[in-house]
Amino acid sequence: MYGGNMEDFDEIYEEVEEDERFIDETYVTVVPDPVVVRGAGNMTVFGLSNRFDSEFPSPLSAKVAPEEYKATMSRVNSVLKKTLPVNVKWLLCGCVCCCCTLGCSLWPVICLSKRTRHSIEKVLDWENSHLYHKLGLHWRLGKQRKDSTTMMEYVLLIEFIPKIPIHRPD
């Protein structure tokens, strides 16, 4: 008769073949860190600079043409050029009237700042759908800490979309 433990008899063990382990380790895709484009303007309103640096970053050299990158940056900077001066005027007006209105005079500039961010995101979405997703890139507006301080700033993040391994069996 069976001299072992009955608990071991009912156990189900999963067997993994050597080939499956080899396939899983072979097709691991490594995605580089996103490229960060910081604000390069002389004025910042609620963490959003009045322009972004249009110098072509070296990690994008084999992915996108410098002309396409500069065209995208000029579209983003044109949105900032149109909207940020209005935001600054409302901010100054809101600060002057802040004591009388108990801070309610700052609401217009907060709404305008949100509207500016939304406009930039719309430009980036259009750029992504028409060009950058085909090249394996994704642009987005993100928040990051400014240097080693506690202040936050808005930056443009250019993320690399991982390629799907089509040679991997199902």
Contacts in CASP RR format, 6 or more apart in sequence:
PFRMAT RR
TARGET T0000
AUTHOR 0000-0000-0000
METHOD contacts of the structure
MODEL  1
MYGGNMEDFDEIYEEVEEDERFIDETYVTVVPDPVVVRGAGNMTVFGLSN
RFDSEFPSPLSAKVAPEEYKATMSRVNSVLKKTLPVNVKWLLCGCVCCCC
TLGCSLWPVICLSKRTRHSIEKVLDWENSHLYHKLGLHWRLGKQRKDSTT
MMEYVLLIEFIPKIPIHRPD
2 9 0 8 1.000
23 168 0 8 1.000
23 169 0 8 1.000
27 165 0 8 1.000
27 167 0 8 1.000
27 168 0 8 1.000
29 162 0 8 1.000
29 163 0 8 1.000
29 165 0 8 1.000
31 160 0 8 1.000
31 161 0 8 1.000
31 162 0 8 1.000
32 59 0 8 1.000
32 160 0 8 1.000
34 157 0 8 1.000
34 158 0 8 1.000
34 159 0 8 1.000
34 160 0 8 1.000
35 57 0 8 1.000
35 59 0 8 1.000
35 60 0 8 1.000
35 157 0 8 1.000
35 158 0 8 1.000
36 144 0 8 1.000
36 155 0 8 1.000
36 156 0 8 1.000
36 157 0 8 1.000
36 158 0 8 1.000
37 52 0 8 1.000
37 53 0 8 1.000
37 57 0 8 1.000
37 73 0 8 1.000
37 155 0 8 1.000
37 156 0 8 1.000
37 157 0 8 1.000
37 158 0 8 1.000
38 49 0 8 1.000
38 52 0 8 1.000
38 53 0 8 1.000
38 153 0 8 1.000
38 155 0 8 1.000
39 49 0 8 1.000
39 51 0 8 1.000
39 52 0 8 1.000
39 53 0 8 1.000
39 153 0 8 1.000
39 154 0 8 1.000
39 155 0 8 1.000
40 49 0 8 1.000
40 51 0 8 1.000
40 52 0 8 1.000
40 53 0 8 1.000
41 49 0 8 1.000
41 50 0 8 1.000
41 51 0 8 1.000
42 50 0 8 1.000
43 49 0 8 1.000
43 50 0 8 1.000
43 84 0 8 1.000
43 88 0 8 1.000
44 50 0 8 1.000
44 153 0 8 1.000
45 84 0 8 1.000
45 87 0 8 1.000
45 88 0 8 1.000
45 91 0 8 1.000
45 109 0 8 1.000
45 113 0 8 1.000
46 109 0 8 1.000
46 110 0 8 1.000
46 113 0 8 1.000
47 151 0 8 1.000
47 152 0 8 1.000
47 153 0 8 1.000
47 154 0 8 1.000
48 80 0 8 1.000
48 84 0 8 1.000
48 113 0 8 1.000
48 116 0 8 1.000
48 117 0 8 1.000
48 153 0 8 1.000
48 154 0 8 1.000
49 80 0 8 1.000
49 153 0 8 1.000
49 154 0 8 1.000
50 80 0 8 1.000
50 81 0 8 1.000
50 84 0 8 1.000
50 85 0 8 1.000
51 77 0 8 1.000
51 80 0 8 1.000
51 81 0 8 1.000
52 73 0 8 1.000
52 76 0 8 1.000
52 77 0 8 1.000
52 80 0 8 1.000
52 156 0 8 1.000
53 73 0 8 1.000
54 69 0 8 1.000
54 70 0 8 1.000
54 73 0 8 1.000
54 74 0 8 1.000
54 77 0 8 1.000
56 66 0 8 1.000
56 69 0 8 1.000
56 70 0 8 1.000
57 158 0 8 1.000
60 69 0 8 1.000
60 137 0 8 1.000
60 158 0 8 1.000
63 135 0 8 1.000
63 136 0 8 1.000
63 137 0 8 1.000
63 160 0 8 1.000
64 132 0 8 1.000
64 135 0 8 1.000
64 137 0 8 1.000
68 131 0 8 1.000
72 127 0 8 1.000
72 132 0 8 1.000
72 139 0 8 1.000
75 123 0 8 1.000
75 127 0 8 1.000
76 120 0 8 1.000
76 123 0 8 1.000
76 124 0 8 1.000
76 156 0 8 1.000
79 116 0 8 1.000
79 119 0 8 1.000
79 120 0 8 1.000
79 123 0 8 1.000
80 116 0 8 1.000
80 120 0 8 1.000
83 112 0 8 1.000
83 115 0 8 1.000
83 116 0 8 1.000
83 119 0 8 1.000
84 116 0 8 1.000
86 112 0 8 1.000
87 109 0 8 1.000
87 112 0 8 1.000
87 113 0 8 1.000
87 116 0 8 1.000
90 108 0 8 1.000
90 109 0 8 1.000
90 112 0 8 1.000
91 106 0 8 1.000
91 109 0 8 1.000
93 105 0 8 1.000
94 101 0 8 1.000
94 103 0 8 1.000
94 105 0 8 1.000
94 106 0 8 1.000
94 108 0 8 1.000
94 109 0 8 1.000
95 105 0 8 1.000
95 106 0 8 1.000
97 105 0 8 1.000
98 105 0 8 1.000
98 106 0 8 1.000
117 141 0 8 1.000
117 154 0 8 1.000
120 141 0 8 1.000
121 140 0 8 1.000
121 141 0 8 1.000
124 139 0 8 1.000
124 140 0 8 1.000
124 141 0 8 1.000
124 156 0 8 1.000
127 139 0 8 1.000
128 137 0 8 1.000
128 138 0 8 1.000
128 139 0 8 1.000
132 138 0 8 1.000
132 139 0 8 1.000
133 161 0 8 1.000
136 160 0 8 1.000
136 161 0 8 1.000
136 163 0 8 1.000
137 158 0 8 1.000
137 159 0 8 1.000
137 160 0 8 1.000
137 161 0 8 1.000
138 158 0 8 1.000
138 159 0 8 1.000
138 160 0 8 1.000
138 161 0 8 1.000
139 156 0 8 1.000
139 157 0 8 1.000
139 158 0 8 1.000
139 159 0 8 1.000
140 156 0 8 1.000
140 157 0 8 1.000
140 159 0 8 1.000
141 154 0 8 1.000
141 155 0 8 1.000
141 156 0 8 1.000
141 157 0 8 1.000
142 154 0 8 1.000
142 155 0 8 1.000
142 156 0 8 1.000
142 157 0 8 1.000
143 152 0 8 1.000
143 153 0 8 1.000
143 154 0 8 1.000
143 155 0 8 1.000
144 152 0 8 1.000
144 153 0 8 1.000
144 155 0 8 1.000
145 151 0 8 1.000
145 152 0 8 1.000
145 153 0 8 1.000
146 152 0 8 1.000
146 153 0 8 1.000
END
